[in-house]
Amino acid sequence: MGEIVNNIVLLIILTLGSTTFATRQCAAGPQFCTRNGINYQPGDSVPSLDSCNTCWCNGNVSPPAIVCTKIGCPS
């Protein structure tokens, strides 16, 4: 019986520790991209600065960043 109680206590401690780490990890910085004062969530399309490229908020980096294709615009 004592071993079961010890295992339950250990499981609770590990669970609480994981939750605390995840909370700290998420709170490290902004979780969105900003352009012209507008916030975009990771995965959202973001207006490009020209009319021929496509941009989006890349959430695979920390903090998220706006990335765009690099197609040369026609003259």
Order of alpha helices (4+ residues) and beta strands (2+ residues): alpha-beta-beta-beta-beta-beta
